[in-house]
Amino acid sequence: MKHLISDIIRFPNGCQPVRFVACFMSMLMRAEGMPPCTKTHQALYELYMAVSGFGFIPPDEGLTDAEWNQENNVRLRAFDWYIGYTFDYAGWDAEELIFQNGEREADFTKIKASIDRGIPVLALFGRVYQWVLLTGYDDEGCLYGLDGSQAGWDVPAAAPAGYDENGVFIMPDWHGKGGHAFILGEKKARTVTLRDVFHRGNRIMEYFNIRRM
């Protein structure tokens, strides 16, 4: 039997090239109980472009969207733990899963528990920064989710086995692909302010400009 979360904002909505931010917004809106409104998703996307740091990265016209996402996820990760910083601003704890041999059942149990309480799971596969959102599972241990390919993004390099009639990806071999997942935990007080975001943004611009010289 298949278990899927409904009423999740699909992505990208309009011009949303940064996979991490778009996936994060759909997850956060569902966790916060926000109505599935594309205008709200876009407004939050613009805010979290700054929060995550991607909005401060200088443009590079020589890269495709896929190349830009991969290169700048790597560079931003070298600058700091941007994923944790984004969760801190949002005010949520999160648990990171690293898919390794021998831990499939434990990882599946945690992903399943999150989906059962109505919160999708942020993930990537193949150790490539092509973020997706896990939105369902079945009793055989297969995972289902959204990867944006139905709305303009390329199919991730760690491609699923296929898509169902609603455009949800099907991935029975998810654990063998390697990767990471982030499961929302408990709501917490924010530890990052907008002032912090813009101070960090200045440092990001300096860091990226120096690396391109």
Buried (B, 14 or more C-beta within 10 A) or exposed (E): EEEBBEEBBBBBBEEBBBBBBBBBBBBBBBBEEBEBEEEBBBEBBEBBBBBBBBBBBEEEEEEEBBEBBBBBBEBBEEBBEBBEBBBBBBBBEBEEBEBEEEEBEEBBEBBBEBBEEEBBBBBBBEEBBBBBBBBBBBEEBBBBBBBBBBBBBBBBEBBBEEBEEEEBBBBBEBBEBBBBBBBBEEEEEEEBEEEBBEEBBEEBBEBBEEEEE
